[in-house]
């Protein structure tokens, strides 16, 4: 089995540590998550934070192991509440760490539901501060074929290395 490797996070994913570090200087700023083309409602709740260690075998019979943190958002309207400040989000995560070990380098997945539609999985992009608000875009977490993804990455790497001028040591395209 491969050792746990949190370095395999996709380019459009961020880790819990990256999210918390980015929020550090913006404790009072409203934290607004966006998914399916819209922001979460101002009354959203963090209903659960889970940490898991996973061991798996992909479709190419390659063993995999990783840690992942799931943050569940309940996207509801509640009274006259405003979007949660970034500092409150951090405080909730700190409270969780009193009871659950959270690896800051772990893959971060958001589970989002409005309480009516089924919960869906999302990955988070780097937060952006705009007009005094911290914006975090969530995109659907797609299924993938890891052997195919690794092969494509290798092929793209070869193609990128091969697109310079032809030299005596490189017999690639010119």
WOJO-V677300 format. One record per residue. N is the residue number from 1. NEAR is the number of other C-alpha atoms within 8 Angstrom. Layout:
N_NEAR + N_NEAR
This chain:
1_6 + 2_7 + 3_7 + 4_8 + 5_9 + 6_10 + 7_5 + 8_5 + 9_9 + 10_6 + 11_5 + 12_7 + 13_12 + 14_15 + 15_12 + 16_13 + 17_10 + 18_11 + 19_11 + 20_9 + 21_7 + 22_9 + 23_13 + 24_8 + 25_5 + 26_10 + 27_10 + 28_7 + 29_11 + 30_12 + 31_13 + 32_12 + 33_10 + 34_12 + 35_10 + 36_6 + 37_5 + 38_6 + 39_8 + 40_11 + 41_9 + 42_11 + 43_14 + 44_14 + 45_8 + 46_9 + 47_8 + 48_8 + 49_11 + 50_8 + 51_11 + 52_7 + 53_8 + 54_9 + 55_9 + 56_7 + 57_9 + 58_11 + 59_8 + 60_7 + 61_6 + 62_8 + 63_10 + 64_13 + 65_13 + 66_13 + 67_14 + 68_12 + 69_15 + 70_12 + 71_13 + 72_11 + 73_13 + 74_12 + 75_13 + 76_12 + 77_9 + 78_8 + 79_5 + 80_5 + 81_8 + 82_7 + 83_11 + 84_12 + 85_11 + 86_14 + 87_12 + 88_9 + 89_10 + 90_10 + 91_8 + 92_8 + 93_9 + 94_8 + 95_8 + 96_9 + 97_9 + 98_7 + 99_6 + 100_8 + 101_7 + 102_8 + 103_9 + 104_8 + 105_10 + 106_14 + 107_14 + 108_14 + 109_12 + 110_13 + 111_12 + 112_12 + 113_12 + 114_9 + 115_8 + 116_5 + 117_6 + 118_6 + 119_8 + 120_8 + 121_10 + 122_12 + 123_14 + 124_14 + 125_11 + 126_10 + 127_11 + 128_7 + 129_8 + 130_7 + 131_4 + 132_7 + 133_10 + 134_15 + 135_12 + 136_13 + 137_11 + 138_13 + 139_10 + 140_8 + 141_7 + 142_4 + 143_4 + 144_5 + 145_8 + 146_9 + 147_10 + 148_7 + 149_9 + 150_8 + 151_8 + 152_8 + 153_8 + 154_8 + 155_8 + 156_8 + 157_8 + 158_8 + 159_8 + 160_7 + 161_7 + 162_9 + 163_9 + 164_8 + 165_7 + 166_9 + 167_6 + 168_5 + 169_4 + 170_7 + 171_7 + 172_9 + 173_8 + 174_6
